[in-house]
Amino acid sequence: MKPTSRTVRIAVTHALADRDHPVHPAHPAEYEILDRDEIAEVLAAWPPAEPHDDFECMCHGGGGVSLYEAGGERIGSVDPTGPLRPLFDSRDPVGLPSRHRARWVAAAPEDLREYAGACARGEEPRPPRGVPLSTVFGWLGTVREHPWDAARLVAALAPQRLLAPASADELAWGVRETDRTGLDGAVRFFASEAFTTRHPKRRRVPDTARDLLLRHARSHRPKDLPVLERRLLHTPEDRVRRS
């Protein structure tokens, strides 16, 4: 059995970039491939071992595409050249990064799908009208099947781009109207630099929403709790009445 047949994960840490192949603006520096069909496609294009080698492995040890077996051991590593190059080109419409972004677009809420598609193409679209912030929180908080794929950066940036211009009061209403999934997204946003770097006056969150965020972070995202406790500031009074 060829060692590459043991591959269960592919880690990519090398972005293709040159004059003819610019990197997609939302392409992460690192991502991984877990889909079995995609792994098989990469292995089919994998360069053969040197004639004197009985196995594929450390002779391909310095590239940006690495194969890993179930136990976590690296089987081999190569640079994405030759038949591998189009598979890892972030701009190639049939490459793996484009397919990952298309998969993310297809899973977006219907009202946000057109916006997501434009973001996936590397554009800077206008925010869609009439979409509640609670929906955007839910979009950001949705657990993705492949959270570390090549769409992971745009999956975080696209919702944050819609949330960042909103006032603290508008965000607070969204927090109160969203569901558990949305609260997960809300905690992610309020703990991100998109919110924590605001001027203190723009970080004053009404107590009702603040309590919801802290409670959810305490039970579901404890790593974000210290940031929220430091950066979420009180308003003089809770202007959002309890329903």
Buried (B, 14 or more C-beta within 10 A) or exposed (E): EEBBEBBBBBBBBBBBEEEEBBBBBBBBEBBBBBBEEBBEBBBEBBBEBEEEEEEBBEBBEEBBBBBBBEEEEBBBBBBBEEEBBBBBBBBBEEBBBBBBBBBBBEBBBEBBBEBBBBBBBBEEBEEBEEBBBBBBBBBBBBEEEBEBBBBBBBBBBBBBBBBBEBEBBEBBBBBBBBEEBBBBBBBBBBBBEBBBEBEEEBBBBBBBBBBBBBEBBBEBBEEBBEBBEEBBBEBEEBEBEEE
